[in-house]
Amino acid sequence: MTDTVVYPIPDHFSEAHVTPERYHTLYRQSLDDPDTFWSEQAQLLDWHSP
């Protein structure tokens, strides 16, 4: 079978904090240069020492 299945986009997707374009950019960065990507993501987190 070669039927293409298309699922509707859920309404709550419009409330996402990242656009589809930004998602694809981030995803590509994570594949192309994972060390830099994850280092940058770690900078966005609040780190607490016990």
PQR file with spaces between the fields and no chain letter, atoms N, CA, C, O and H, PARSE charges and radii, in Angstrom:
ATOM       1  N    MET     1       0.823   -1.186    0.000 -0.4000 1.5000
ATOM       2  CA   MET     1       0.000    0.000    0.000 -0.0000 2.0000
ATOM       3  C    MET     1       0.865    1.247    0.000  0.5500 1.7000
ATOM       4  O    MET     1       1.877    1.303    0.700 -0.5500 1.4000
ATOM       5  N    THR     2       0.487    2.218   -0.757 -0.4000 1.5000
ATOM       6  CA   THR     2       1.245    3.463   -0.816 -0.0000 2.0000
ATOM       7  C    THR     2       0.397    4.664   -0.435  0.5500 1.7000
ATOM       8  O    THR     2       0.737    5.797   -0.773 -0.5500 1.4000
ATOM       9  H    THR     2      -0.335    2.172   -1.326  0.4000 1.0000
ATOM      10  N    ASP     3      -0.701    4.425    0.265 -0.4000 1.5000
ATOM      11  CA   ASP     3      -1.543    5.542    0.693 -0.0000 2.0000
ATOM      12  C    ASP     3      -0.794    6.393    1.715  0.5500 1.7000
ATOM      13  O    ASP     3      -0.167    5.871    2.636 -0.5500 1.4000
ATOM      14  H    ASP     3      -0.977    3.504    0.540  0.4000 1.0000
ATOM      15  N    THR     4      -0.869    7.695    1.540 -0.4000 1.5000
ATOM      16  CA   THR     4      -0.256    8.619    2.476 -0.0000 2.0000
ATOM      17  C    THR     4      -1.271    8.976    3.547  0.5500 1.7000
ATOM      18  O    THR     4      -2.395    9.379    3.249 -0.5500 1.4000
ATOM      19  H    THR     4      -1.379    8.119    0.791  0.4000 1.0000
ATOM      20  N    VAL     5      -0.862    8.824    4.788 -0.4000 1.5000
ATOM      21  CA   VAL     5      -1.739    9.157    5.907 -0.0000 2.0000
ATOM      22  C    VAL     5      -1.347   10.539    6.412  0.5500 1.7000
ATOM      23  O    VAL     5      -0.178   10.795    6.697 -0.5500 1.4000
ATOM      24  H    VAL     5       0.051    8.497    5.030  0.4000 1.0000
ATOM      25  N    VAL     6      -2.318   11.415    6.520 -0.4000 1.5000
ATOM      26  CA   VAL     6      -2.081   12.764    7.024 -0.0000 2.0000
ATOM      27  C    VAL     6      -2.911   12.943    8.287  0.5500 1.7000
ATOM      28  O    VAL     6      -4.132   12.793    8.273 -0.5500 1.4000
ATOM      29  H    VAL     6      -3.268   11.207    6.289  0.4000 1.0000
ATOM      30  N    TYR     7      -2.228   13.263    9.371 -0.4000 1.5000
ATOM      31  CA   TYR     7      -2.901   13.461   10.648 -0.0000 2.0000
ATOM      32  C    TYR     7      -3.074   14.956   10.894  0.5500 1.7000
ATOM      33  O    TYR     7      -2.187   15.736   10.549 -0.5500 1.4000
ATOM      34  H    TYR     7      -1.236   13.385    9.383  0.4000 1.0000
ATOM      35  N    PRO     8      -4.185   15.371   11.476 -0.5600 1.5000
ATOM      36  CA   PRO     8      -4.383   16.796   11.760  0.2800 2.0000
ATOM      37  C    PRO     8      -3.424   17.264   12.850  0.5500 1.7000
ATOM      38  O    PRO     8      -3.045   16.497   13.735 -0.5500 1.4000
ATOM      39  N    ILE     9      -3.042   18.524   12.772 -0.4000 1.5000
ATOM      40  CA   ILE     9      -2.167   19.114   13.779 -0.0000 2.0000
ATOM      41  C    ILE     9      -3.021   19.459   14.999  0.5500 1.7000
ATOM      42  O    ILE     9      -4.022   20.163   14.866 -0.5500 1.4000
ATOM      43  H    ILE     9      -3.350   19.148   12.053  0.4000 1.0000
ATOM      44  N    PRO    10      -2.643   18.978   16.178 -0.5600 1.5000
ATOM      45  CA   PRO    10      -3.423   19.280   17.389  0.2800 2.0000
ATOM      46  C    PRO    10      -3.465   20.787   17.664  0.5500 1.7000
ATOM      47  O    PRO    10      -2.505   21.501   17.377 -0.5500 1.4000
ATOM      48  N    ASP    11      -4.563   21.255   18.213 -0.4000 1.5000
ATOM      49  CA   ASP    11      -4.742   22.681   18.488 -0.0000 2.0000
ATOM      50  C    ASP    11      -3.659   23.245   19.400  0.5500 1.7000
ATOM      51  O    ASP    11      -3.224   24.381   19.209 -0.5500 1.4000
ATOM      52  H    ASP    11      -5.342   20.674   18.447  0.4000 1.0000
ATOM      53  N    HIS    12      -3.217   22.467   20.391 -0.4000 1.5000
ATOM      54  CA   HIS    12      -2.243   22.989   21.357 -0.0000 2.0000
ATOM      55  C    HIS    12      -0.857   23.211   20.748  0.5500 1.7000
ATOM      56  O    HIS    12      -0.007   23.821   21.396 -0.5500 1.4000
ATOM      57  H    HIS    12      -3.570   21.545   20.546  0.4000 1.0000
ATOM      58  N    PHE    13      -0.607   22.745   19.546 -0.4000 1.5000
ATOM      59  CA   PHE    13       0.687   22.973   18.913 -0.0000 2.0000
ATOM      60  C    PHE    13       0.931   24.454   18.652  0.5500 1.7000
ATOM      61  O    PHE    13       2.081   24.890   18.590 -0.5500 1.4000
ATOM      62  H    PHE    13      -1.299   22.249   19.020  0.4000 1.0000
ATOM      63  N    SER    14      -0.128   25.224   18.501 -0.4000 1.5000
ATOM      64  CA   SER    14       0.028   26.664   18.271 -0.0000 2.0000
ATOM      65  C    SER    14       0.574   27.369   19.509  0.5500 1.7000
ATOM      66  O    SER    14       1.029   28.510   19.419 -0.5500 1.4000
ATOM      67  H    SER    14      -1.062   24.871   18.552  0.4000 1.0000
ATOM      68  N    GLU    15       0.533   26.704   20.663 -0.4000 1.5000
ATOM      69  CA   GLU    15       1.040   27.279   21.905 -0.0000 2.0000
ATOM      70  C    GLU    15       2.481   26.861   22.195  0.5500 1.7000
ATOM      71  O    GLU    15       3.006   27.166   23.266 -0.5500 1.4000
ATOM      72  H    GLU    15       0.163   25.778   20.736  0.4000 1.0000
ATOM      73  N    ALA    16       3.112   26.183   21.276 -0.4000 1.5000
ATOM      74  CA   ALA    16       4.485   25.716   21.483 -0.0000 2.0000
ATOM      75  C    ALA    16       5.430   26.905   21.638  0.5500 1.7000
ATOM      76  O    ALA    16       5.172   27.986   21.109 -0.5500 1.4000
ATOM      77  H    ALA    16       2.686   25.935   20.406  0.4000 1.0000
ATOM      78  N    HIS    17       6.512   26.698   22.358 -0.4000 1.5000
ATOM      79  CA   HIS    17       7.489   27.757   22.594 -0.0000 2.0000
ATOM      80  C    HIS    17       8.536   27.839   21.493  0.5500 1.7000
ATOM      81  O    HIS    17       9.474   28.631   21.582 -0.5500 1.4000
ATOM      82  H    HIS    17       6.722   25.820   22.788  0.4000 1.0000
ATOM      83  N    VAL    18       8.382   27.035   20.471 -0.4000 1.5000
ATOM      84  CA   VAL    18       9.339   27.034   19.366 -0.0000 2.0000
ATOM      85  C    VAL    18       8.555   26.835   18.063  0.5500 1.7000
ATOM      86  O    VAL    18       7.635   26.020   17.993 -0.5500 1.4000
ATOM      87  H    VAL    18       7.620   26.391   20.399  0.4000 1.0000
ATOM      88  N    THR    19       8.936   27.588   17.048 -0.4000 1.5000
ATOM      89  CA   THR    19       8.274   27.448   15.749 -0.0000 2.0000
ATOM      90  C    THR    19       8.805   26.209   15.042  0.5500 1.7000
ATOM      91  O    THR    19       9.877   25.715   15.391 -0.5500 1.4000
ATOM      92  H    THR    19       9.684   28.250   17.104  0.4000 1.0000
ATOM      93  N    PRO    20       8.084   25.705   14.069 -0.5600 1.5000
ATOM      94  CA   PRO    20       8.606   24.557   13.312  0.2800 2.0000
ATOM      95  C    PRO    20       9.961   24.861   12.669  0.5500 1.7000
ATOM      96  O    PRO    20      10.832   23.992   12.616 -0.5500 1.4000
ATOM      97  N    GLU    21      10.139   26.083   12.185 -0.4000 1.5000
ATOM      98  CA   GLU    21      11.413   26.455   11.565 -0.0000 2.0000
ATOM      99  C    GLU    21      12.542   26.422   12.590  0.5500 1.7000
ATOM     100  O    GLU    21      13.628   25.914   12.309 -0.5500 1.4000
ATOM     101  H    GLU    21       9.432   26.788   12.228  0.4000 1.0000
ATOM     102  N    ARG    22      12.283   26.963   13.777 -0.4000 1.5000
ATOM     103  CA   ARG    22      13.301   26.977   14.839 -0.0000 2.0000
ATOM     104  C    ARG    22      13.612   25.556   15.295  0.5500 1.7000
ATOM     105  O    ARG    22      14.767   25.222   15.561 -0.5500 1.4000
ATOM     106  H    ARG    22      11.402   27.375   14.006  0.4000 1.0000
ATOM     107  N    TYR    23      12.580   24.725   15.384 -0.4000 1.5000
ATOM     108  CA   TYR    23      12.783   23.330   15.758 -0.0000 2.0000
ATOM     109  C    TYR    23      13.736   22.648   14.786  0.5500 1.7000
ATOM     110  O    TYR    23      14.673   21.967   15.202 -0.5500 1.4000
ATOM     111  H    TYR    23      11.643   24.996   15.168  0.4000 1.0000
ATOM     112  N    HIS    24      13.499   22.831   13.497 -0.4000 1.5000
ATOM     113  CA   HIS    24      14.352   22.186   12.498 -0.0000 2.0000
ATOM     114  C    HIS    24      15.787   22.720   12.563  0.5500 1.7000
ATOM     115  O    HIS    24      16.744   21.971   12.363 -0.5500 1.4000
ATOM     116  H    HIS    24      12.738   23.385   13.159  0.4000 1.0000
ATOM     117  N    THR    25      15.928   24.015   12.844 -0.4000 1.5000
ATOM     118  CA   THR    25      17.265   24.591   12.998 -0.0000 2.0000
ATOM     119  C    THR    25      17.978   23.970   14.195  0.5500 1.7000
ATOM     120  O    THR    25      19.136   23.567   14.093 -0.5500 1.4000
ATOM     121  H    THR    25      15.152   24.624   13.006  0.4000 1.0000
ATOM     122  N    LEU    26      17.286   23.896   15.323 -0.4000 1.5000
ATOM     123  CA   LEU    26      17.881   23.301   16.521 -0.0000 2.0000
ATOM     124  C    LEU    26      18.206   21.826   16.306  0.5500 1.7000
ATOM     125  O    LEU    26      19.263   21.347   16.716 -0.5500 1.4000
ATOM     126  H    LEU    26      16.345   24.223   15.406  0.4000 1.0000
ATOM     127  N    TYR    27      17.302   21.127   15.670 -0.4000 1.5000
ATOM     128  CA   TYR    27      17.525   19.706   15.405 -0.0000 2.0000
ATOM     129  C    TYR    27      18.755   19.509   14.528  0.5500 1.7000
ATOM     130  O    TYR    27      19.577   18.634   14.800 -0.5500 1.4000
ATOM     131  H    TYR    27      16.443   21.517   15.336  0.4000 1.0000
ATOM     132  N    ARG    28      18.886   20.309   13.486 -0.4000 1.5000
ATOM     133  CA   ARG    28      20.036   20.207   12.586 -0.0000 2.0000
ATOM     134  C    ARG    28      21.322   20.506   13.351  0.5500 1.7000
ATOM     135  O    ARG    28      22.322   19.811   13.173 -0.5500 1.4000
ATOM     136  H    ARG    28      18.219   21.020   13.264  0.4000 1.0000
ATOM     137  N    GLN    29      21.305   21.534   14.203 -0.4000 1.5000
ATOM     138  CA   GLN    29      22.480   21.858   15.012 -0.0000 2.0000
ATOM     139  C    GLN    29      22.845   20.700   15.930  0.5500 1.7000
ATOM     140  O    GLN    29      24.024   20.400   16.115 -0.5500 1.4000
ATOM     141  H    GLN    29      20.492   22.098   14.348  0.4000 1.0000
ATOM     142  N    SER    30      21.841   20.049   16.505 -0.4000 1.5000
ATOM     143  CA   SER    30      22.110   18.938   17.425 -0.0000 2.0000
ATOM     144  C    SER    30      22.767   17.770   16.711  0.5500 1.7000
ATOM     145  O    SER    30      23.531   17.023   17.321 -0.5500 1.4000
ATOM     146  H    SER    30      20.882   20.292   16.355  0.4000 1.0000
ATOM     147  N    LEU    31      22.483   17.605   15.442 -0.4000 1.5000
ATOM     148  CA   LEU    31      23.103   16.526   14.666 -0.0000 2.0000
ATOM     149  C    LEU    31      24.480   16.914   14.149  0.5500 1.7000
ATOM     150  O    LEU    31      25.409   16.106   14.167 -0.5500 1.4000
ATOM     151  H    LEU    31      21.863   18.213   14.946  0.4000 1.0000
ATOM     152  N    ASP    32      24.607   18.160   13.686 -0.4000 1.5000
ATOM     153  CA   ASP    32      25.853   18.606   13.067 -0.0000 2.0000
ATOM     154  C    ASP    32      26.964   18.852   14.078  0.5500 1.7000
ATOM     155  O    ASP    32      28.129   18.569   13.801 -0.5500 1.4000
ATOM     156  H    ASP    32      23.852   18.816   13.671  0.4000 1.0000
ATOM     157  N    ASP    33      26.614   19.376   15.244 -0.4000 1.5000
ATOM     158  CA   ASP    33      27.618   19.725   16.258 -0.0000 2.0000
ATOM     159  C    ASP    33      27.021   19.512   17.649  0.5500 1.7000
ATOM     160  O    ASP    33      26.713   20.475   18.351 -0.5500 1.4000
ATOM     161  H    ASP    33      25.667   19.606   15.469  0.4000 1.0000
ATOM     162  N    PRO    34      26.861   18.244   18.043 -0.5600 1.5000
ATOM     163  CA   PRO    34      26.175   17.966   19.309  0.2800 2.0000
ATOM     164  C    PRO    34      26.871   18.550   20.540  0.5500 1.7000
ATOM     165  O    PRO    34      26.196   18.966   21.482 -0.5500 1.4000
ATOM     166  N    ASP    35      28.199   18.588   20.552 -0.4000 1.5000
ATOM     167  CA   ASP    35      28.889   19.125   21.729 -0.0000 2.0000
ATOM     168  C    ASP    35      28.539   20.593   21.952  0.5500 1.7000
ATOM     169  O    ASP    35      28.222   20.994   23.071 -0.5500 1.4000
ATOM     170  H    ASP    35      28.747   18.250   19.787  0.4000 1.0000
ATOM     171  N    THR    36      28.596   21.386   20.898 -0.4000 1.5000
ATOM     172  CA   THR    36      28.249   22.800   21.012 -0.0000 2.0000
ATOM     173  C    THR    36      26.769   22.970   21.305  0.5500 1.7000
ATOM     174  O    THR    36      26.386   23.785   22.144 -0.5500 1.4000
ATOM     175  H    THR    36      28.854   21.060   19.988  0.4000 1.0000
ATOM     176  N    PHE    37      25.942   22.204   20.619 -0.4000 1.5000
ATOM     177  CA   PHE    37      24.498   22.305   20.835 -0.0000 2.0000
ATOM     178  C    PHE    37      24.151   22.069   22.297  0.5500 1.7000
ATOM     179  O    PHE    37      23.449   22.877   22.905 -0.5500 1.4000
ATOM     180  H    PHE    37      26.253   21.541   19.938  0.4000 1.0000
ATOM     181  N    TRP    38      24.634   20.971   22.867 -0.4000 1.5000
ATOM     182  CA   TRP    38      24.262   20.642   24.246 -0.0000 2.0000
ATOM     183  C    TRP    38      24.939   21.565   25.250  0.5500 1.7000
ATOM     184  O    TRP    38      24.394   21.808   26.328 -0.5500 1.4000
ATOM     185  H    TRP    38      25.205   20.314   22.373  0.4000 1.0000
ATOM     186  N    SER    39      26.100   22.076   24.920 -0.4000 1.5000
ATOM     187  CA   SER    39      26.732   23.065   25.786 -0.0000 2.0000
ATOM     188  C    SER    39      25.875   24.328   25.854  0.5500 1.7000
ATOM     189  O    SER    39      25.676   24.893   26.929 -0.5500 1.4000
ATOM     190  H    SER    39      26.542   21.879   24.045  0.4000 1.0000
ATOM     191  N    GLU    40      25.375   24.762   24.708 -0.4000 1.5000
ATOM     192  CA   GLU    40      24.500   25.935   24.677 -0.0000 2.0000
ATOM     193  C    GLU    40      23.185   25.671   25.415  0.5500 1.7000
ATOM     194  O    GLU    40      22.679   26.551   26.110 -0.5500 1.4000
ATOM     195  H    GLU    40      25.537   24.302   23.835  0.4000 1.0000
ATOM     196  N    GLN    41      22.641   24.484   25.269 -0.4000 1.5000
ATOM     197  CA   GLN    41      21.394   24.155   25.963 -0.0000 2.0000
ATOM     198  C    GLN    41      21.613   24.125   27.470  0.5500 1.7000
ATOM     199  O    GLN    41      20.744   24.550   28.232 -0.5500 1.4000
ATOM     200  H    GLN    41      23.053   23.769   24.704  0.4000 1.0000
ATOM     201  N    ALA    42      22.760   23.627   27.902 -0.4000 1.5000
ATOM     202  CA   ALA    42      23.064   23.574   29.333 -0.0000 2.0000
ATOM     203  C    ALA    42      23.150   24.978   29.926  0.5500 1.7000
ATOM     204  O    ALA    42      22.810   25.179   31.092 -0.5500 1.4000
ATOM     205  H    ALA    42      23.465   23.282   27.283  0.4000 1.0000
ATOM     206  N    GLN    43      23.603   25.949   29.131 -0.4000 1.5000
ATOM     207  CA   GLN    43      23.685   27.334   29.602 -0.0000 2.0000
ATOM     208  C    GLN    43      22.296   27.913   29.898  0.5500 1.7000
ATOM     209  O    GLN    43      22.172   28.856   30.679 -0.5500 1.4000
ATOM     210  H    GLN    43      23.880   25.785   28.184  0.4000 1.0000
ATOM     211  N    LEU    44      21.267   27.358   29.283 -0.4000 1.5000
ATOM     212  CA   LEU    44      19.900   27.854   29.463 -0.0000 2.0000
ATOM     213  C    LEU    44      19.237   27.319   30.733  0.5500 1.7000
ATOM     214  O    LEU    44      18.176   27.797   31.133 -0.5500 1.4000
ATOM     215  H    LEU    44      21.368   26.592   28.649  0.4000 1.0000
ATOM     216  N    LEU    45      19.861   26.334   31.359 -0.4000 1.5000
ATOM     217  CA   LEU    45      19.311   25.736   32.576 -0.0000 2.0000
ATOM     218  C    LEU    45      19.846   26.439   33.813  0.5500 1.7000
ATOM     219  O    LEU    45      20.966   26.948   33.818 -0.5500 1.4000
ATOM     220  H    LEU    45      20.723   25.946   31.035  0.4000 1.0000
ATOM     221  N    ASP    46      19.041   26.460   34.849 -0.4000 1.5000
ATOM     222  CA   ASP    46      19.495   26.949   36.149 -0.0000 2.0000
ATOM     223  C    ASP    46      20.054   25.762   36.916  0.5500 1.7000
ATOM     224  O    ASP    46      19.329   24.817   37.228 -0.5500 1.4000
ATOM     225  H    ASP    46      18.130   26.046   34.845  0.4000 1.0000
ATOM     226  N    TRP    47      21.353   25.815   37.221 -0.4000 1.5000
ATOM     227  CA   TRP    47      22.011   24.713   37.914 -0.0000 2.0000
ATOM     228  C    TRP    47      22.167   25.078   39.380  0.5500 1.7000
ATOM     229  O    TRP    47      22.576   26.191   39.708 -0.5500 1.4000
ATOM     230  H    TRP    47      21.941   26.582   36.967  0.4000 1.0000
ATOM     231  N    HIS    48      21.841   24.142   40.259 -0.4000 1.5000
ATOM     232  CA   HIS    48      21.969   24.346   41.706 -0.0000 2.0000
ATOM     233  C    HIS    48      22.824   23.232   42.289  0.5500 1.7000
ATOM     234  O    HIS    48      22.634   22.056   41.975 -0.5500 1.4000
ATOM     235  H    HIS    48      21.508   23.238   39.992  0.4000 1.0000
ATOM     236  N    SER    49      23.761   23.614   43.136 -0.4000 1.5000
ATOM     237  CA   SER    49      24.572   22.621   43.842 -0.0000 2.0000
ATOM     238  C    SER    49      23.907   22.305   45.169  0.5500 1.7000
ATOM     239  O    SER    49      23.400   23.206   45.837 -0.5500 1.4000
ATOM     240  H    SER    49      23.915   24.569   43.391  0.4000 1.0000
ATOM     241  N    PRO    50      23.902   21.034   45.560 -0.5600 1.5000
ATOM     242  CA   PRO    50      23.291   20.681   46.853  0.2800 2.0000
ATOM     243  C    PRO    50      24.120   21.183   48.021  0.5500 1.7000
ATOM     244  O    PRO    50      23.751   20.973   49.176 -0.5500 1.4000
